[in-house]
Amino acid sequence: MDPIPPSFERDRHVRFFSDALEALPSDYEEQEINRITLAYFVVSALHILDALDRVDRDRIARWVLSLRRFPEKKTDFDDGQFYGFHGSRSSQFPNVDSEAVNLNGSHLASTYCAIAILKMIGYDLSSIDSESISVSMRNLQQPDGSFMPFILGAETDLRFVYCAASICYMLNDWSGMDKKKATEYIIKCQSYDGGFGLLPGSESHGGATYCAVAALQLMGLIRNDFLSKPMLSSVIDVPSLLQWCVQRQIEDGGFQGRRNKPSDTCYAFWVGGVLSILGTYDIFDKCSLRSFLLTCQTKYGGFSKFPGQLPDLYHSYFGVCAFSMLREVGLRSLCVELGIPDGTLLGI
């Protein structure tokens, strides 16, 4: 008798993410600085799993809002700082050993996660002074169009261009970025093989490629009708991009992030998301991808990076996203370019 094929264990995943709302294993202590990102994974996953009733919305809203950094007065917009959200409570504490003691640690990725969470739980963003976020965000954009994540400086690459575009889109205010310069930077990051590197001239990577394509989509520069109108698609080389994406599915059915790497749960979203945005999600083997993902589904709920490992929030979240794109029964559909469930921006 043939064994019963594995299935998507929705209830186990709901329990996995619900437990993470209250407490995380000690292994996550070193991730304290990214606590709001972890919360984003949990809240969005439960929303996709149609289990947002597990979330205490008022409690989450109070906590997220407590991480906001406000300017003391509007003239502070000219002080070169960014007035967004911190990643955790500890990042709000002043660093008395630093010469930059008066600068704040508001972070672009944390601000994206905070606004996404507030959107998902139905919070009215008109009360958070979004103008100070948008205006001060321009302080993070560099002359080449890229963004650094926070005012103290750090790497500048496509990840933060994507965060900036997502923030502008969700706030419905594009004053926070120079779209022309950002677009020029994104175009320069497309490699000879069709994929995108995090920086101009760097190796193509699944996550960077998603950030590029999703940002362009949010800016209204990507068409999702490539197959029917290939000559009108976008400002980038879509045919070579599609070829690169399809080549990332390997023998076990999963997607790899780069050439000569093993398949990994998260790239089912990063690479699959690019194909979805372009309207070409049907050009790869979805049955094989589903089979691979099920080998990464764990008995504890959640997903691991590779088969046979323990689950983590990052890969568990993107595993759930991948199943949403695969149209798993009982899951909410995904707004792929924002990484949140469809209908969130409408309050559904």
N, C-alpha and C positions, 0 to 999 in steps of 0.2 A: 504494500500500500504506500503510495507516495505521501511524503510528509506534507502537512498543511503549510502553504507558503506564509511567510511572515506578513503582518499587516501593520499599518500605522497605529501606534498605541496612543491615541489622543488622551485618554484619561490619565495615563502615566505621565505624559508630558505636562498636563495641567497640574498634577500634584508636584512635579519637579519644580516648575516655575513658581507655584504658590508657596512652596517651602522656602524658596529663595527670597521671597518678599520679606520674610521674618528673620532669617539668619542664613549666613553663608559659612561653608567650611573654613577652617583656619588657613587653608592654602590661598584664600583670597585676601588675606591681610595685606599682602604687598600691593594689592590693587585698590587699596583704600582711596588713593588719590583720584581714581576713576569711578567712584561709587555711582555717580549719576549716569555714567555709560552703562554700568551693570543694571541699574534700575530701568534704563531704556530697553535693554534686552528683555527683561522680565515683563514689563508692562506691555510692550508691543507683542511679545510672544503670546501672552494670555489673551490679548485682543484678537490676534489672528486665530487662536484656538477657540474663539467665541466664549471666553471665560473671564471677561473683564469684570464680572460681578465679584470676582475674588479680590479685587483691588479696592481698598478704602480710598476713594478719590479725594476726599477732603484732606485726609492725612498726607497723601502723596503730594497734593498741591501745596500744602503748607511747607513741607520739607523742600520741595523744588524751589519755591519762591524764597525760602530762607537762604538759598545759595546765590541769590542775585546780588550784583554789585551795582549800586546807583551812583551817579555823579552828585556831588553836593549842590551844584547849580549848573545851568545850561552852558555857561561859559567854560565849564570844565571839558566840554567836547573838544576844545582846542589844546588840551594838555597832553595829547598824544597817547592817552590810555584807551583801553577797550572796556566798555561797560556792559558786560554780558553776565554769564553764570560761571561760578566756580565748579570744579569737578567733585568736590567733597567739602566737608567741614574743615578738615585740616588745611586745605589750600587757602582758606580764608584767614588763617593766622598770619600775622606779620612775621617776616624773617628778620629778626633783629641783628643777625650776623651779616646781612647783605647790605651793600651800598644802595640797593634798589628798594629799601624798606618801605618807601611811600608808594611804590607801584603796586597795582593789584594783579591778581593771577587769574582774572577771567579768561576763559579758554574757548576758542571757537568751536571745537568738537563738543565740549560740555554744553555750550549754548545751544547747539543744534539738538543735542539729546534732551535738554530741558524743555525747549519749545515743542519738540515732538511729543514728549510725555504730556505736557499741558494740553496739547491739541487732542491727544487720544482720550484723555479723561474728561474732555468737554469744557475745559477752563476758558473763560473769556479773556483772550489776550489783549483786549483793548485797555485793560486795567494795569498792564505791566510796564507802561512807558516804553513802547517798542522803538520810539524815535531815538532814544539814547543808544539803543543797541545798533540800529542801522547807521546812524551818523558816525558813531565812534568806531564801527567796524572798518570804515575806510582807512583808519590809522594802521590797520594790519595788512592792507594791500600794498604790494611792492611795485616798483617801477616796471617790472617785467610782466605784471598782471597776476602773479601768484600771491598767496596769502601766507603769513606766518600765523601760528596758532594763538599766541598771546604776546603781549607787548614786551615782555622780557626777552623775546627772541627765541628762535628755534629753527628747525628745518622748515623750508617753504616748498610745498609740493602740491600735487593734485588733490590730496585728501582734504586740504583746507580750502581749496577753491570750491570743491563740492560742498563742504560745510557752509561756506558763505552763500553759495547759490541756494541751498536748501533753506537757510534762514531767511533770505530775501523772499523766497517763494512763499514760505509759510506765513511771513508777516505781511505779505503783499506790498512790499516796499523795497524797490531795487536801488534806493539811494545809497545803500551800504557797499556797493561795489561798482567799479568801472567795468561794465560788461564787455566792452570792446577789447580792453586790455586782457581781461580774463579769458576771453575767447581766443585771442591770439596766443596766449600761453598754452592753452589746452591743445591747440592745433600743433604747436611746436613739440608737444610730448608724444605725438603719434610716431611710432617707429617704422622702419623700413618694412617690417613684416606685417603691419596692420594693427597690432596692438598698441597700447599706450604704456609708457614708463612713468614713474612718479615725477621724473624730471626730464627735460629735453635731453635726448641722447642716451637715456638709460634703458635697461632691458624691459621689454613688454611684460606686464604683470596683470593678473586677473583683477585684483582690487583696484589698481590704478586705472585700468581700462573702464571699469564700472564708474569710477568717480568722474572720468572724463565724459563719458557718454551720458550719464545721468545729469551732470551739470549742464551740458549742452541742451538736453531735453527740457530741463527746468527753465532755461533761458529762451526756449522756443526755437532752437536752432537745429533740432533733429526731427525728421519726419519718420513716421512708423509705417510707411507704405513702400519700403524699398523694393519688395518683390514685384510690385505692380508698376512702380515708377522709379526705376533705379537711377535715373539721371537727375532726379530732383530731390535726392534724399537729404543731404545736409552739407555742412561746411567741411566735413572730413571724408577720408577715403573709406567708404563703407564696404565695397566689395572685398578689399584686403582685410578689413576688420572682421567681417563675417568668416572669412577663411581661417583667420587666426583663432577665432572663438571655437569654431567647429573642430579644429585640430586639438583643442584642449581636452576633448572627451577621449579617454584612453580605454584600454582593453577591458578593464573591470567595470566600465560604465560610468565612473565618476569623472569629474573635471579636475584637471590640474591647474595650478596658478601660473606656472611657467613651463617652458620646455624642459624635458628630462627630470621632472618632479613627479612624485606619486599623486594620485587623486586625493582630495581632501574635501570633507563635507562643505566647508564654507564656500568653495568655488562653484558649487551648484547654484548659489545665489549670485556671486560676483560675476561669473561668466554667463550663467543662465539669465541673469538680470539684463545684461547687455543685449542678448538675443531677444528678450521680451520687449525691451524698449524699442528696438528696431522693428518689431512686428514680425520677427522671424523665429519664434520660439519652436516652431514645428520642424525645423531643419536638422535636428539631432535626435538621437535615440532616447526618448523619454522613459521607455520601459526599463532600459538598462540603467539609466540614472536612478530611477526609483529603487531598483534592486540593490544598487550600491549603497544608497542612503539607508536602506533598511538594515544593511550589515553594520552600520554605525549607530543604529538605534540601540539604546542600552536597556537592560532590565530595570534600571532605576528610574527610567524616564530620561528625556534629553538625548543628545547625540554627542558622540565623540568625534575627534578630528579624523582618526583612522579606525578601521574595524578592530574590535577587541580592547579598546581603551576605555577609560572612565569618561563620563560626560563632563562638559564644561559649559558655562553660560553662552560664551561666544559661538561655539559650534552648534550648540543646541538651538539657539535663536535662528541662525541661518539655515539649519536643517528644517525647522518649522517653516521658514520663509520659502524654502525650496519646495516643500510639499504644497504650500499654498499656490505657487506658480504651476505646480503639476495638477492643480485642481482637485486636491484630495477632498473627499466628501466631509462636510462638517467644519471646514476651515473658511474663514473670511478671505476674500480676494485681496491682493496686495497692490498698493500703489508703489510699484517697483522703484521708480526714480527717487522716492522719498524714504523707502524702507519702513512704511507704516501702512496699516490696513486701508483699503479703499473706503471712502466715505468719511474718513476722519476729518478732513478739511471742511466737510459739510455738517459735522456734528452728528453723524449717523452711528 
